[in-house]
């Protein structure tokens, strides 16, 4: 009698990229020999309903969709049933351009965005051309408004504090009957998020099975040069990975294990899986999201 076959994952998340917007190596860093990074994006494959979704459309969308195609080939065309956008910074929406006439010439790819994000796309070229030529079809979301994708899958946007020059910024709760995932790749600080009414990070983690959260920088010294110069990191107010781990240090091991650090800068030492800092993350019971990681939401 043959061994039992493993159960097929009916809905899964694929980490299509885990880097900051510009990936790595970044422009002007041709001598960078560290691990390649693609900008942060999640793919959701729903085999039960024959659907596939992107969370953020990055400048590396061609490579990222090819990765998803290798895992679950599209039934027809691009095989994208929805793109959920967090905000209007380059690593999170520039990939929409590849749906246009110069590339895929797509036919009404559903794009889900908040009010200001959708307005920005409608009113500013070249994105407006995607709308007028029906390459994309915009659906506006509301904070706290649940978007029903199917009977087994829905998405809830969560407003987060961040640099909002062109749009608001949101994270997403990816919700299924079996498991839930949180995706917040960009925000200014967890304290600001709590003060704005978003609640404590520990409570958010308690309500999900996986938490993909901002890991842009390791600590406040990351951009300093050997001579003491460098960018003032107070101008770049992301939560530091080291501080987030301190914030969550008292959680049970089962809760800490839900955390998947994502959206790390090319300077962040956790970019290297063998770094001391990556090993510290693991030793403290957390995880670093890596391109190609897959987690199952429903067997």
C-alpha positions in Angstrom: 0.0 0.0 0.0 1.4 3.4 -1.0 2.2 6.0 1.5 -0.5 8.6 2.1 -0.1 11.7 -0.1 0.2 15.0 1.7 -2.9 17.2 1.7 -3.0 19.8 -0.9 -3.0 23.4 0.4 -6.2 25.0 -0.8 -5.2 28.5 0.1 -1.7 29.6 0.7 0.5 32.7 1.0 3.7 32.9 -1.0 6.4 35.5 -0.1 7.2 37.0 -3.5 9.7 39.5 -2.0 10.8 40.7 1.4 13.0 43.7 0.7 12.4 47.5 1.0 11.0 49.3 -2.0 14.2 49.5 -4.0 15.3 45.9 -3.4 19.0 44.9 -3.5 21.4 45.6 -4.8 20.1 49.2 -4.9 20.9 51.7 -7.6 24.4 53.0 -7.2 25.6 49.9 -5.3 27.0 47.7 -8.1 29.6 46.3 -5.8 26.9 44.9 -3.4 27.5 41.1 -3.2 24.8 40.4 -0.6 21.7 38.3 -1.2 19.4 39.7 -3.9 16.2 41.2 -2.5 13.0 41.8 -4.4 10.6 44.4 -2.9 8.0 43.2 -0.5 4.9 41.5 -1.9 2.7 38.6 -1.0 0.9 36.3 -3.4 -2.3 34.4 -2.3 -3.2 31.3 -4.2 -6.7 30.0 -3.8 -6.8 26.6 -5.4 -10.4 25.9 -4.3 -11.7 28.8 -6.3 -9.0 28.9 -9.0 -7.9 32.4 -8.1 -4.6 34.2 -7.5 -4.0 37.6 -5.8 -1.1 40.0 -5.3 -0.6 42.2 -2.2 1.4 45.2 -3.6 2.5 45.6 -7.2 6.3 46.1 -7.0 8.8 47.1 -9.7 9.8 43.4 -9.7 6.3 42.2 -10.6 7.5 40.3 -13.7 9.9 38.1 -11.6 7.3 37.8 -8.8 4.5 36.7 -11.1 6.8 34.2 -12.8 7.5 32.7 -9.3 3.8 32.4 -8.7 3.3 30.9 -12.2 5.9 28.2 -11.4 4.0 27.3 -8.2 0.5 27.5 -9.6 0.3 28.1 -13.4 -2.4 30.5 -14.5 -5.6 29.1 -16.0 -5.7 31.8 -18.6 -3.9 35.1 -19.4 -2.1 36.7 -16.4 -4.2 34.8 -13.9 -4.4 37.7 -11.5 -7.9 38.1 -9.9 -7.0 41.1 -7.7 -4.2 43.4 -6.6 -4.4 44.9 -3.2 -2.3 48.1 -2.7 -1.0 49.4 0.6 0.1 52.9 -0.5 1.8 55.1 -3.1 5.5 54.6 -2.5 7.5 53.1 -5.4 7.9 49.6 -4.1 4.2 49.1 -3.6 2.5 50.2 -6.8 5.0 50.8 -9.6 4.4 47.3 -10.9 0.9 48.3 -12.1 2.7 49.9 -15.2 3.4 46.4 -16.5 -0.4 45.9 -17.0 -0.3 48.7 -19.5 -0.2 48.7 -23.3 3.6 48.7 -23.5 3.7 45.4 -21.7 0.8 43.0 -20.9 -2.0 45.1 -22.3 -4.1 43.6 -19.5 -7.9 43.6 -19.5 -9.5 45.1 -16.4 -7.2 43.5 -13.7 -9.1 44.2 -10.5 -7.1 46.7 -8.3 -8.3 47.3 -4.7 -7.1 50.6 -3.2 -8.1 53.1 -0.6 -9.9 56.4 -1.6 -6.7 58.6 -2.0 -4.7 55.8 -3.6 -7.5 55.2 -6.2 -7.8 59.0 -6.8 -4.0 59.3 -7.3 -4.1 56.5 -9.9 -7.1 58.0 -11.7 -5.7 61.6 -11.9 -2.0 61.1 -12.5 -0.2 59.9 -15.6 0.9 57.3 -16.6 -1.4 55.5 -14.1 -4.5 57.3 -15.4 -4.0 55.6 -18.8 -4.3 52.2 -17.2 -7.7 53.3 -16.0 -8.9 54.9 -19.2 -7.7 52.0 -21.4 -9.3 49.5 -19.0 -6.0 47.7 -18.2 -7.0 47.9 -14.6 -10.4 48.2 -12.9 -10.3 50.1 -9.6 -12.4 49.2 -6.5 -12.2 51.6 -3.6 -11.9 50.2 -0.1 -12.7 51.8 3.2 -10.9 51.5 6.5 -12.6 48.9 8.5 -14.7 47.8 5.5 -14.4 44.1 4.7 -13.9 43.2 1.1 -15.5 39.8 0.3 -13.5 38.0 -2.3 -15.2 34.7 -2.1 -17.1 32.6 0.5 -13.8 31.5 1.9 -11.6 34.6 1.6 -11.8 38.3 2.4 -9.6 41.2 3.1 -9.8 44.0 5.7 -7.7 47.2 5.3 -6.2 48.7 8.5 -5.0 52.3 8.4 -1.5 52.8 9.6 0.6 56.0 10.2 3.2 56.6 7.5 4.5 59.2 5.1 1.3 59.9 3.2 2.4 62.4 0.5 0.2 60.9 -2.3 -2.1 58.4 -0.6 -3.1 57.0 2.8 -1.3 53.9 4.0 -2.9 50.6 5.0 -2.0 47.1 6.0 -4.2 44.2 5.4 -5.9 41.4 7.3 -6.1 38.4 5.0 -9.0 36.3 6.4 -10.2 32.8 5.7 -12.4 30.5 7.8 -9.3 28.5 9.0 -6.4 31.0 9.4 -5.7 34.7 9.2 -2.6 36.7 8.2 -1.5 40.3 8.8 0.5 42.3 6.3 1.9 45.6 7.4 5.1 46.2 5.4 5.3 50.0 6.1 4.5 52.2 9.1 6.1 54.9 11.2 5.8 53.4 14.7 3.8 51.0 16.7 3.2 53.6 19.4 1.7 56.0 16.8 -0.4 53.2 15.5 -1.8 52.5 19.0 -2.4 56.2 19.7 -4.3 56.5 16.5 -6.7 53.8 17.7 -5.2 50.8 16.0 -4.6 49.0 19.2 -1.5 47.2 20.5 0.7 45.1 18.2 0.5 42.2 20.6 -3.3 42.3 20.3 -3.1 42.3 16.5 -0.8 39.3 16.6 -3.1 37.5 19.0 -5.9 37.7 16.3 -3.9 36.1 13.5 -1.8 33.1 12.6 0.9 34.9 10.7 2.1 38.5 11.0 4.2 39.9 8.2 5.4 43.3 9.7 7.7 46.1 9.0 11.4 45.3 9.4 13.0 48.1 7.4 15.9 48.8 9.7 17.6 46.8 12.4 18.5 49.7 14.7 19.2 53.4 14.8 22.9 53.1 13.8 22.3 51.3 10.5 22.9 54.1 8.1 26.0 55.6 9.9 29.2 55.5 7.9 32.6 54.6 9.6 33.4 58.3 9.8 30.3 59.0 11.7 28.4 60.7 8.9 25.3 59.3 7.1 21.6 59.8 6.9 19.7 61.1 10.0 17.5 58.1 10.8 15.1 60.2 12.8 13.9 61.3 9.3 13.0 57.7 8.5 10.7 56.6 11.4 10.2 52.9 10.8 10.0 50.6 13.8 13.4 49.0 14.3 13.5 45.2 14.3 15.4 45.1 17.6 12.9 47.4 19.2 9.9 45.4 17.9 11.4 42.2 19.4 11.8 44.0 22.7 8.2 45.2 22.5 7.0 41.6 22.1 9.6 39.9 24.3 7.0 38.9 27.0 4.7 37.1 24.6 4.5 33.3 24.7 6.7 31.5 22.3 3.6 30.5 20.2 2.8 34.2 19.7 6.3 35.3 18.9 6.5 32.5 16.3 3.8 34.2 14.3 6.0 37.2 13.5 7.5 37.3 10.0 9.8 40.3 9.6 9.5 41.7 6.1 10.4 44.8 4.0 14.0 45.0 5.2 16.4 47.6 3.7 19.5 46.5 1.8 21.5 47.8 4.8 19.6 45.6 7.3 21.9 42.7 8.5 18.9 40.3 8.6 19.1 40.4 4.8 21.8 37.7 5.3 20.3 34.5 6.7 23.7 33.7 8.3 24.2 37.0 10.0 24.5 37.4 13.8 21.3 39.5 13.7 19.3 36.8 11.8 20.4 34.2 14.3 19.3 36.6 17.1 15.8 36.9 15.6 15.6 33.1 15.4 17.0 32.7 19.0 14.4 35.1 20.3 11.6 33.1 18.7 10.7 35.3 15.7 11.1 34.8 12.0 12.5 36.6 9.0 10.4 36.3 5.9 12.4 35.1 2.9 11.4 35.2 -0.8 9.9 31.8 -1.6 8.5 31.1 1.8 5.0 29.5 1.7 2.4 29.3 4.5 -0.9 27.4 4.3 -4.2 29.1 5.2 -6.4 26.0 4.5 -5.7 22.4 3.7 
